[in-house]
Amino acid sequence: MKSERRHDNERRGDAVKSFFKRRVGVPPGGRWIPADEIDFIIGAMVLGSPWLDLTAVAVVLVLGFTFVAHIIVNHVAFRLGIRDTKW
């Protein structure tokens, strides 16, 4: 049950992001930097904000690290044949 709800929420989040991607002219499957790399961490920080005491510096560091790590991991996965695209 919890897993189904999580997947429903992920699909809704993807649908919202896709809506905005189309409004700015990004084609289906196209890359939208930086939203593709950091949207999930922004959602996690917003949802966790009642329990997290993050400073502005911590938020910037987390976003920066996540942005770079996401790109590196996706490129490595592409080169290993795990992913079909680099993004």
Steps between C-alpha positions, in 0.01 A plus 500: 500500500774749596699400193200562274446844651866587455486400134182704451673803652804447278278487191323819605832673555623383160177620340538845655861525385402378151229766484751775566759344268250517211416863582864601458541294182692197626405197286387171659805320634704819464735628764396789724792622707491542801146373568582144395790485742366665814119482503491196727734651760301824510186296565677303773623817669157663482326192641769451765523866599288457817762255631817641341686805619679592177688824462515681166859381460395137559222530241740643240758228573241222479359636172848544352619155604178337377519678165858387434452148642186441294680588177803285584295197605281520189803521269668206672178296478474587130858388435439175690190433291261534793325806353397566141566876522752716682223684681 
